[in-house]
Amino acid sequence: MLKPADCATMEEIRAGIDRVDEELVRLLAERAAYIDRAAEIKAAAALPARIEARVEQVLGNVRRHALARGLPPELAEALWRQLIDWSIAREAEFLARSGKDDGE
């Protein structure tokens, strides 16, 4: 596994990007499993899919991590807002099927 600075060809760059993309998908699938479990716990506890304080906490964490890694925090926040919206919709769908959520 080459570091970006050690890549000398576009093939090496592309291989690195493909490896990172595969790892990102693996991590997103792992995150989705946590979301699914959260929906089960929220159903049992009669909690809504969207908890605004937690959304803001996650976004703050992401911005802080992005800054620490030299990534624009605005980019990270925009990506995570989409990820959070998808996650909440996934939870809301589970809660609606279980009769435990009104969508809020």
GUMARRO-737312 format. One record per residue: residue in one letter; chain; x, y negated, z negated of N, C-alpha, C in turn. Coordinates in nm, 4 decimals. Layout:
residues N
aa ch nX nY nZ caX caY caZ cX cY cZ
a A X Y Z X Y Z X Y Z
...
END
This chain:
residues 104
aa ch nX nY nZ caX caY caZ cX cY cZ
m A 0.0852 0.1171 0.0000 0.0000 0.0000 0.0000 0.0900 -0.1237 0.0000
l A 0.0807 -0.1984 0.1078 0.1603 -0.3202 0.1209 0.0871 -0.4389 0.0601
k A 0.1623 -0.5284 0.0020 0.1061 -0.6560 -0.0416 0.0921 -0.7443 0.0823
p A 0.0001 -0.8408 0.0807 -0.0176 -0.9253 0.1986 0.1136 -0.9870 0.2497
a A 0.1961 -1.0354 0.1612 0.3207 -1.1001 0.2032 0.4180 -1.0026 0.2684
d A 0.4009 -0.8739 0.2436 0.4900 -0.7725 0.3005 0.4430 -0.7197 0.4353
c A 0.3242 -0.7585 0.4778 0.2717 -0.7127 0.6065 0.3430 -0.7866 0.7196
a A 0.3841 -0.7093 0.8210 0.4558 -0.7677 0.9340 0.3752 -0.7615 1.0635
t A 0.2682 -0.6821 1.0649 0.1886 -0.6671 1.1868 0.0407 -0.6843 1.1553
m A -0.0373 -0.7099 1.2585 -0.1819 -0.7204 1.2410 -0.2400 -0.5853 1.2001
e A -0.1805 -0.4765 1.2440 -0.2286 -0.3448 1.2035 -0.2152 -0.3273 1.0523
e A -0.1038 -0.3724 0.9970 -0.0844 -0.3637 0.8518 -0.1827 -0.4540 0.7782
i A -0.2053 -0.5727 0.8315 -0.3032 -0.6647 0.7716 -0.4422 -0.6008 0.7735
r A -0.4803 -0.5478 0.8884 -0.6135 -0.4864 0.9016 -0.6297 -0.3662 0.8104
a A -0.5250 -0.2867 0.7983 -0.5309 -0.1714 0.7076 -0.5503 -0.2183 0.5634
g A -0.4831 -0.3239 0.5259 -0.4993 -0.3787 0.3912 -0.6398 -0.4318 0.3679
i A -0.6921 -0.5029 0.4655 -0.8287 -0.5556 0.4535 -0.9284 -0.4411 0.4439
d A -0.9106 -0.3387 0.5276 -1.0016 -0.2237 0.5234 -0.9968 -0.1537 0.3880
r A -0.8777 -0.1424 0.3303 -0.8629 -0.0797 0.1985 -0.9346 -0.1628 0.0928
v A -0.9161 -0.2942 0.0974 -0.9828 -0.3825 0.0005 -1.1346 -0.3756 0.0190
d A -1.1813 -0.3767 0.1435 -1.3256 -0.3679 0.1683 -1.3842 -0.2388 0.1112
e A -1.3139 -0.1290 0.1299 -1.3616 -0.0019 0.0744 -1.3712 -0.0090 -0.0779
e A -1.2723 -0.0684 -0.1410 -1.2730 -0.0829 -0.2869 -1.3853 -0.1765 -0.3324
l A -1.4088 -0.2841 -0.2567 -1.5179 -0.3750 -0.2915 -1.6528 -0.3038 -0.2848
v A -1.6728 -0.2216 -0.1823 -1.7979 -0.1467 -0.1710 -1.8118 -0.0493 -0.2872
r A -1.7035 0.0172 -0.3237 -1.7074 0.1090 -0.4387 -1.7470 0.0337 -0.5651
l A -1.6887 -0.0838 -0.5842 -1.7199 -0.1633 -0.7034 -1.8634 -0.2155 -0.6999
l A -1.9122 -0.2535 -0.5831 -2.0513 -0.2985 -0.5728 -2.1476 -0.1837 -0.6037
a A -2.1145 -0.0640 -0.5589 -2.1989 0.0519 -0.5912 -2.1975 0.0787 -0.7415
e A -2.0821 0.0642 -0.8037 -2.0738 0.0813 -0.9491 -2.1568 -0.0251 -1.0199
r A -2.1485 -0.1494 -0.9722 -2.2278 -0.2574 -1.0314 -2.3768 -0.2276 -1.0174
a A -2.4166 -0.1754 -0.9002 -2.5579 -0.1420 -0.8776 -2.6058 -0.0350 -0.9752
a A -2.5193 0.0582 -1.0102 -2.5563 0.1603 -1.1090 -2.5825 0.0959 -1.2453
y A -2.5018 -0.0040 -1.2814 -2.5273 -0.0766 -1.4062 -2.6596 -0.1527 -1.3979
i A -2.6888 -0.2106 -1.2825 -2.8150 -0.2821 -1.2637 -2.9324 -0.1860 -1.2806
d A -2.9200 -0.0671 -1.2227 -3.0281 0.0313 -1.2362 -3.0511 0.0697 -1.3826
r A -2.9430 0.0874 -1.4545 -2.9568 0.1216 -1.5971 -3.0143 0.0035 -1.6747
a A -2.9738 -0.1174 -1.6390 -3.0300 -0.2365 -1.7048 -3.1811 -0.2411 -1.6846
a A -3.2267 -0.2081 -1.5644 -3.3706 -0.2093 -1.5375 -3.4432 -0.1086 -1.6264
e A -3.3842 0.0090 -1.6473 -3.4450 0.1082 -1.7356 -3.4541 0.0569 -1.8789
i A -3.3468 -0.0057 -1.9244 -3.3445 -0.0590 -2.0612 -3.4416 -0.1754 -2.0746
k A -3.4448 -0.2626 -1.9718 -3.5380 -0.3755 -1.9759 -3.6820 -0.3272 -1.9771
a A -3.7121 -0.2237 -1.9025 -3.8491 -0.1698 -1.9018 -3.8881 -0.1222 -2.0412
a A -3.7984 -0.0508 -2.1061 -3.8269 0.0010 -2.2404 -3.8399 -0.1104 -2.3428
a A -3.7659 -0.2200 -2.3219 -3.7664 -0.3308 -2.4176 -3.8619 -0.4431 -2.3775
a A -3.9358 -0.4237 -2.2698 -4.0300 -0.5246 -2.2187 -3.9608 -0.6577 -2.1888
l A -3.8417 -0.6492 -2.1298 -3.7679 -0.7685 -2.0899 -3.7907 -0.7953 -1.9410
p A -3.7871 -0.9221 -1.9002 -3.8035 -0.9529 -1.7575 -3.6762 -0.9216 -1.6790
a A -3.6910 -0.9134 -1.5475 -3.5747 -0.8888 -1.4617 -3.4776 -1.0069 -1.4687
r A -3.5311 -1.1272 -1.4619 -3.4470 -1.2470 -1.4620 -3.4406 -1.3056 -1.6027
i A -3.3203 -1.3165 -1.6542 -3.2959 -1.3822 -1.7825 -3.1975 -1.4950 -1.7529
e A -3.2495 -1.6150 -1.7449 -3.1721 -1.7285 -1.6933 -3.0418 -1.7523 -1.7690
a A -3.0437 -1.7369 -1.8991 -2.9205 -1.7576 -1.9764 -2.8120 -1.6600 -1.9320
r A -2.8498 -1.5366 -1.9018 -2.7522 -1.4382 -1.8556 -2.7020 -1.4724 -1.7155
v A -2.7905 -1.5196 -1.6290 -2.7484 -1.5619 -1.4948 -2.6408 -1.6684 -1.5063
e A -2.6641 -1.7674 -1.5886 -2.5660 -1.8758 -1.6041 -2.4366 -1.8256 -1.6672
q A -2.4473 -1.7318 -1.7603 -2.3276 -1.6737 -1.8217 -2.2439 -1.6006 -1.7167
v A -2.3082 -1.5209 -1.6330 -2.2369 -1.4477 -1.5279 -2.1700 -1.5456 -1.4320
l A -2.2418 -1.6489 -1.3906 -2.1845 -1.7461 -1.2977 -2.0662 -1.8196 -1.3603
g A -2.0764 -1.8532 -1.4864 -1.9634 -1.9160 -1.5551 -1.8423 -1.8251 -1.5601
n A -1.8663 -1.6968 -1.5896 -1.7567 -1.5991 -1.5910 -1.6912 -1.5890 -1.4546
v A -1.7726 -1.5817 -1.3508 -1.7206 -1.5675 -1.2147 -1.6393 -1.6896 -1.1747
r A -1.6884 -1.8071 -1.2065 -1.6133 -1.9296 -1.1741 -1.4788 -1.9303 -1.2467
r A -1.4783 -1.8903 -1.3700 -1.3545 -1.8870 -1.4482 -1.2560 -1.7851 -1.3897
h A -1.3050 -1.6663 -1.3552 -1.2191 -1.5639 -1.2951 -1.1651 -1.6106 -1.1607
a A -1.2493 -1.6762 -1.0823 -1.2052 -1.7263 -0.9519 -1.0932 -1.8285 -0.9682
l A -1.1117 -1.9213 -1.0591 -1.0075 -2.0220 -1.0841 -0.8763 -1.9568 -1.1251
a A -0.8846 -1.8571 -1.2089 -0.7640 -1.7891 -1.2578 -0.6913 -1.7154 -1.1453
r A -0.7648 -1.6758 -1.0402 -0.7061 -1.6008 -0.9285 -0.6768 -1.6881 -0.8068
g A -0.7011 -1.8180 -0.8185 -0.6734 -1.9073 -0.7067 -0.7774 -1.9038 -0.5964
l A -0.8972 -1.8558 -0.6296 -1.0076 -1.8510 -0.5343 -1.0985 -1.9701 -0.5615
p A -1.1493 -2.0357 -0.4578 -1.2397 -2.1492 -0.4833 -1.3612 -2.1049 -0.5648
p A -1.3836 -2.1657 -0.6803 -1.4967 -2.1241 -0.7638 -1.6314 -2.1430 -0.6949
e A -1.6410 -2.2398 -0.6036 -1.7666 -2.2617 -0.5313 -1.7980 -2.1427 -0.4413
l A -1.6941 -2.0849 -0.3807 -1.7131 -1.9670 -0.2967 -1.7585 -1.8488 -0.3817
a A -1.6896 -1.8247 -0.4907 -1.7257 -1.7134 -0.5786 -1.8684 -1.7299 -0.6299
e A -1.9033 -1.8503 -0.6709 -2.0387 -1.8729 -0.7221 -2.1433 -1.8477 -0.6140
a A -2.1184 -1.8939 -0.4929 -2.2146 -1.8734 -0.3841 -2.2334 -1.7245 -0.3553
l A -2.1242 -1.6505 -0.3513 -2.1332 -1.5057 -0.3295 -2.2090 -1.4386 -0.4436
w A -2.1773 -1.4773 -0.5665 -2.2422 -1.4130 -0.6810 -2.3875 -1.4520 -0.6926
r A -2.4244 -1.5715 -0.6517 -2.5667 -1.6071 -0.6542 -2.6461 -1.5108 -0.5665
q A -2.5917 -1.4769 -0.4508 -2.6599 -1.3791 -0.3649 -2.6632 -1.2416 -0.4302
l A -2.5522 -1.2024 -0.4890 -2.5449 -1.0728 -0.5558 -2.6423 -1.0673 -0.6740
i A -2.6481 -1.1742 -0.7502 -2.7399 -1.1807 -0.8646 -2.8849 -1.1753 -0.8169
d A -2.9175 -1.2525 -0.7124 -3.0548 -1.2501 -0.6604 -3.0936 -1.1097 -0.6145
w A -3.0013 -1.0409 -0.5461 -3.0273 -0.9035 -0.5028 -3.0479 -0.8132 -0.6246
s A -2.9634 -0.8297 -0.7249 -2.9710 -0.7472 -0.8459 -3.1031 -0.7677 -0.9183
i A -3.1442 -0.8923 -0.9301 -3.2703 -0.9234 -0.9975 -3.3883 -0.8663 -0.9186
a A -3.3834 -0.8780 -0.7870 -3.4906 -0.8203 -0.7045 -3.4958 -0.6689 -0.7213
r A -3.3798 -0.6059 -0.7305 -3.3741 -0.4602 -0.7509 -3.4352 -0.4234 -0.8863
e A -3.4001 -0.4985 -0.9905 -3.4587 -0.4742 -1.1227 -3.6084 -0.4995 -1.1215
a A -3.6495 -0.6100 -1.0597 -3.7917 -0.6451 -1.0571 -3.8738 -0.5373 -0.9870
e A -3.8184 -0.4813 -0.8803 -3.8883 -0.3732 -0.8106 -3.9059 -0.2524 -0.9028
f A -3.8008 -0.2168 -0.9746 -3.8103 -0.1052 -1.0697 -3.9137 -0.1369 -1.1775
l A -3.9075 -0.2587 -1.2326 -4.0000 -0.2955 -1.3395 -4.1433 -0.2980 -1.2895
a A -4.1640 -0.3433 -1.1665 -4.2999 -0.3452 -1.1110 -4.3536 -0.2034 -1.0952
r A -4.2682 -0.1126 -1.0495 -4.3102 0.0275 -1.0355 -4.3440 0.0892 -1.1708
s A -4.2715 0.0432 -1.2742 -4.2970 0.0988 -1.4063 -4.4076 0.0229 -1.4794
g A -4.4592 -0.0845 -1.4155 -4.5645 -0.1635 -1.4766 -4.5191 -0.2507 -1.5897
k A -4.3898 -0.2848 -1.5934 -4.3339 -0.3573 -1.7074 -4.2943 -0.5010 -1.6779
d A -4.3160 -0.5516 -1.5559 -4.2693 -0.6853 -1.5233 -4.3677 -0.7536 -1.4310
d A -4.3838 -0.8845 -1.4518 -4.4716 -0.9619 -1.3652 -4.3943 -1.0402 -1.2596
g A -4.2646 -1.0106 -1.2431 -4.1843 -1.0761 -1.1414 -4.1003 -1.1888 -1.1923
e A -4.1229 -1.2340 -1.3122 -4.0427 -1.3437 -1.3686 -3.9331 -1.2911 -1.4540
END
